[in-house]
Structures are given as structure tokens and as C-alpha cells.
Amino acid sequence: MKLFMMFLVLLLLPPMALAKDIQLFNADILGQPTSNEIKLLQNKKPNEVEPFTTLLNIRNGVYVAATIMYPEEVTFQEARDSLNRIYKNCEQLPLLRDREMAVWRVENKKYAVDLIQQEDKIRIMYIQFQSTKEITKNILKSSGADRDNCGNK
């Protein structure tokens, strides 16, 4: 029986030992003016996989969103586990069964985190919430309702 247990431990140990953590984006920059000095990523811990692409969205001189891409060596579950180390209580339950997408709403800091398996890469988006006034303004603008019949505002 002891031999069987040792074999089982050795069989299961390598996959657990190979699990990767990812270096996460520093979401504290969301809402900060672009004139401020920023630290783009959280401190890198040993063996964390770095992102290979980081894109920032800027609106009216303020950082409002970021898209972070990780290489194919990172699995969806590894990325989810890394995010849950920080945002576990914020993960939205209806999506827990979905293997290709997960969402966290960080209400106290007013942003959402969206994890998506995209082909062979992992994409994580951090998106600052918009105010209701801003959403209404954007809807009116995109629908043309903020213009008259001649296209004038």
C-alpha cells in the first residue's frame, strides 16, 4: 500500500510542480492621468511568466483599460489561478463553468478583469467602469441621437 501511495504522489507531483504563475498587470494605474509616472506590472516573483504584449487604452488623458497577452505556455487555468490569488471574491459565479472565459468585478476599485483563451494565447483585459452619464453620452453619440437631421450637434 505504501508503494502504491508513493507511486501516486510521484505521478501527481510533476503536473503540480510545473504549474505556472503569471506576472500580473498593476491595475492601480487605471484612472491615473498619463502625466503620472506609472509602474506597469506588479513585482515579478521567481518563475512567473511575463506577458509578451501589453496595450494601454487612454481616454481624455487617463488610463482606462489594458490588454495583456501571455504566451502559449500559460494555460487558461494557470492564468485563472493567478488572478484568483488577488481577485477570488470578485469572480462572477455564472461564468465559473466556462473554460474559455472568466470575469471578475472589482467593485471597490471600479474596474473589471476579463480572462479569455484566444487561440493558443491567454488575453487578460482590465477595464475601468464608466459612469452612467458617460455610458448614456456614448450611446447617444454612437446612435447619432446627439445630432440633428443635418448631422449638427
Secondary structure, DSSP 8 states (H G I E B T S, - for coil): -HHHHHHHHHHHHHHHHH--EE--B-GGGTT-BTTS----B----TTEE--SEEEEEEETTEEEEEEEEE-TTS-HHHHHHHHHHHHGGGB-GGGTT-SSEEEEEEGGGTEEEEEEEETTEEEEEEEE---HHHHHHHHHHHHTTTS-TTS--
